[in-house]
Amino acid sequence: MSAYSKSKTISITVILSAIGGVASVPIGYAGRILSTVPILSLFLSQTLSGFHVFWLVLAAILLKKPGTGMAVGVLKGLVELSLSSHLGLLTLLISLIEGFFVDVVLLILGGNSAFYAYLAGGLSSASNVIVLRVFLLTTLPIIFVVVMYVVSFVSGLVFGGYLSSQSIRVLSVKVRGSG
């Protein structure tokens, strides 16, 4: 790997992690505001969860290197933690696991199509529900957890997978057209 390639990889990883971490803090607090709506409180907050994984999926698609999702996840989690995320230390674990799912789908399964980006976004986003269930929502009835998982999966599919794959498509057209 050339020095240029290493610098490019590090730069993209750090920049997307930082932007993702900074963007995720207000998104997390917006989710908390949505959770004040009676009856739908647990589900509405999960509608925004796909925005948290957009940056992880985008970086993994751009760089196509093993561990990109987890690296961006950890760095993004550290940024969120330093900016007082509403989940505290749990933010770091959630971001790491979200990155793990991005890596599993895009790199281990060898997905190179929009379908795999959507799947990575959905599974990555929904993984936060499992972490929340284990650490915070231990007494929540399973039906609520399942509905939260589905809502989060759809959010990740749309905001994490679809949005990142469309961003790549737009960026590649702009780059090709500018040369």
N, C-alpha and C positions, 0 to 999 in steps of 0.2 A: 504494500500500500504506500503510495507516494505521500510526501509531506502535505501536498495540496489536498489530497483526498482525505487525509486525517484531519486537517484543519477544517475542511468543509463539513465532515461528519460531526466533529465536536461543535462547530458553530451552529449547525442546524439543530443538534440535540439540545444545546444550552438555550438557544433563542426560543425554540418551540416550548421547552419546559418552562422557561420564565414567563412567556406570554400565557401559557396554559395555567400556570399557578396563580398569576395575577388575576386572570379572568375567572378562575374557579371560585375564588373567595366570595365575590359579590353574587355569583350564581348560587353558591351554597346558602348564602343568607336569603336570597330570593326564594329558594326552596323552603326555607324555614318560614318565610312569610306566607307562602302558599299552604304550608301545613297548618295554618291557623283556621283554614276554612273548615267548618264543621262537616262531619261525615266523610268527606273526601280527603281529609288531611294527609293521610299516609300515601295516597296515590298521586295527588297533585304534585308533591315535591319531587317525585320520581320522573315527572315529565321533562325536567331539565337535566337529568343525569347524563344524557347523551352529549351535552356540551362539554362535560368534564373529560370525555375520552376522545374528543375530536382531535386534540393535539397529539395524542399518542398514536392514533391511527394514521394521521397525516405524516408524522415523522417516520413511522415504520414503512409506509408506502414510498416515501421519498428516498429513504436510505437503503432499504432492503438489506439490512444487516441483522444478524442474530442478536437478540438482547436489546434492540432499540426501544421497543415498547416498555420494557422494564426500566431501562435507564431513564427514559423520559418520564415514566411514572414516578420513579424515586425522586428525581430532581424537581418535578412539578409538585410532588408532595412536600418536599422540603421548603419550596417557595411558599406554598399554602400555609404550612405550619408556621413559618416565620411571619406571615401576615395575619396570624390569629384566625385560622379557619375554625368554623363552629364545631368541628368534630375533634379538634385537638390532635393528639398523637395518632388517633385512628385514621386520620387523613393519609398518613404515610403508608400504612398497611393497605388501605383501600387503593391508593394510587399504584402501589407495587403490584397488587393482584390484578388490577385493571390492565396494567402493562403486560403482565404475564399472559393474560388471555389474548391480547393483541398479538404477542409473539407466537403463541401456540397456533392461532388461526392463520396468520399471514406468513409466518416463516416455517413452522413445522409442517403444517398441512400443505405448504407450497402454493397457497392461493395467490394468484396474480390477476384476479378479475374483480370487477365491482362487487360481485356476489360475496367474495371473501372479505372485502372491506366492510360490507354491510354486516356480515356475520361477526366479524371481529368487533365492530362497534357495538352490536347488540349484546354479545356475550360479555364483553368487557364492561359495558355500562351496567348490566344486570348483576355482575359479580358483587357490586357494592351492597346489594340487598342481602346477599348471603353473609357478608362480613357484618352488616348491621344486625342481622338476625342472631349471629353467634355472640356478638358483644353487647348489643344494646336492646334488641327487641326480643329477648328470650321468651317472654310470656305471650307474645303476640300470636293469635290463632293462625294456623298454617294457611288458611284460605286467604287471609290478608297478605301474608308473605308471598304467596303465589301471584296474587293480583299485582302487588308491588313489583315483583320480578318481571311480569309480562309488560307492565307499563314502562319499566326501566329498559327492558330489551328493545321495545319499539322506539323509545327515545334514542337509544344508542344506535339502532339501525338507521334512523333518520338523521340525527344530528352528528353522530360519530362516524358512521359508515358512508351514508349517501353524501353528506356535506363534504367530507374529506375527499372522497373519490371525485366528486364534481369540482372541488377546488384544484385537485391535481390536473384534471382535464383542462380546466380554464388556464391554469398556470402553464401547462405544456403548450397550449395553443399560443399564448402570449410570447413565450420564450422562442418558439419556432418562428413566429411571425415577426419578431423584432430583429432577427439576425440578418 
